[in-house]
């Protein structure tokens, strides 16, 4: 298989959704803009852009290979690749690039204008997604209330004998599908971007430790739960299982949450670092690597530790490329990875450092500001989901045990004595109704009859499991970031579910005793 065919296959895998490739397209155009400042030939710009690890870089790689290996003109190459491109934003960009070359417009001017326009378009689309997410997170809260109401009504109806238990089962499946739809809509509404960065050779320490805990503690917790939970009955065993699984997920989740907060803080401080580094290099005439030693790291916040480590490696005369790679690996931020590559590689190829630093800083600032708006919505939703999950779980488990307690009390009624002595039946039921009413209540229409609560209990536990998983996935999809954050939300929801299922039975028992 030739490399051109390989690129063709990679193009076919790129999503046709413009929102899914928006971040990568903005990164590619920004990278091309900082390269064009150095008046590099078009061949070098396309080749360098094609080497970037992003979804959209393959289009420029394919263009370059068509020109070099098939001896096509760039106008023809752009037109051919545009026919293969599924995203409309990429297709339009390639056709505009072809028209710009045909008209004789400067590549530098065209790329700078397109990068600016793409930044504005990406910002508008991102804000649109955030507003849509805001609405759907509010709708998800309403969905939680609705599905809880559905289950409570079906449980009470089954207890009264008005509906069969098969109806309760159907309602449980309805809860499953409705909740899944809510989670899926949140997943599709949230902006798509890559936040964390992992290199094959090195991973951030907290992230690496979180993965180790996930591989070791979670399987151990599952085994312990399967061994000990059956000894405590259906409800008690479920509570034990939830608590054990939640506890086994907590170390992974906590480290993932800390890592996410660390990356967010680093990204917010990155624009200042890029602008300062570019300004120092431009003013002194040094390379970016040399200018790094003249930066005051005291004002760099969380980046200070990583910059000092980078300076130490560079002072030890280690290869600069490897030093910068380790710097990106240690931060674990995709934004740091892309922006520092733009800065270092473009200045090494002759671009003016101050101007490059400014462009990279604007790129990083745009991304961080948009993410801060997303964080405002997602954090509010996350804080709301926790009490909502506790409330819905409490209602379901409490109603279940009210039904169990009622059935237990109803089973103690001596119906044989009730048929022989209507007045005795009235006294044992404890009602102030007339004797014929009491008899018809328990016999004629079959209301409040003794039932086997085992199947209902299993259904409620299944619904609690569904809500626990859904309420863990929804905040993660809304906030984005590493998939390890699922462990954080899932551990919290499991601990809440287990705690409620362990406390509510005792509370319901006291109510019936009184």
Number of C-alpha atoms within 10 A of each C-alpha: 5 7 10 17 11 12 18 18 12 15 20 12 12 17 15 15 12 17 20 17 22 26 23 20 24 23 27 23 23 28 28 24 27 29 31 24 22 18 15 16 11 16 15 16 21 20 17 19 25 21 12 20 12 17 19 27 22 22 25 24 20 26 28 27 20 20 17 13 9 11 11 15 13 20 19 15 22 27 20 16 21 21 11 13 23 18 19 13 17 20 18 14 16 24 19 17 20 19 15 17 15 11 9 8 12 11 21 19 14 16 22 19 14 19 24 17 14 21 23 14 14 22 18 13 16 23 17 15 19 24 17 17 24 21 14 19 27 12 13 22 16 13 17 23 14 16 21 20 15 16 24 21 15 23 26 18 18 22 24 18 17 14 14 14 19 13 14 24 19 13 21 21 16 15 22 18 13 17 23 18 15 19 25 15 18 25 20 15 21 24 27 19 17 15 18 23 20 18 13 6 7 14 18 18 15 19 22 16 16 23 18 13 19 20 12 11 19 22 15 14 20 15 14 15 20 15 11 13 19 15 11 12 11 15 22 18 20 25 25 27 26 28 25 26 24 26 19 22 27 25 21 28 26 19 23 26 22 14 23 23 12 17 21 20 15 23 25 18 18 24 25 19 23 23 21 21 29 29 21 22 23 20 12 11 14 14 18 21 20 17 19 22 18 12 16 12 17 10 12 18 14 19 19 16 13 18 20 15 15 24 17 14 18 20 12 9 9 11 10 15 14 13 19 21 16 20 21 26 23 19 27 27 22 19 25 24 19 22 22 22 19 25 29 21 17 26 26 16 14 15 20 21 29 22 18 29 32 21 26 28 24 18 21 23 18 16 22 21 14 17 22 13 14 23 17 13 18 24 15 13 21 20 11 15 22 17 13 17 23 17 16 20 24 20 17 21 25 20 19 24 20 20 23 23 19 17 18 16 13 18 13 11 15 13 19 9 13 19 13 10 12 17 17 16 22 19 14 16 19 10 12 10 12 11 17 11 14 21 19 12 15 18 14 10 13 13 16 20 18 20 19 11 18 11 14 21 18 15 20 23 22 16 21 23 19 19 24 24 19 22 24 26 22 26 26 25 24 27 21 22 20 18 13 21 27 22 27 22 27 23 28 21 27 26 24 24 29 25 17 19 26 20 15 19 20 11 13 19 14 10 11 12 7 5
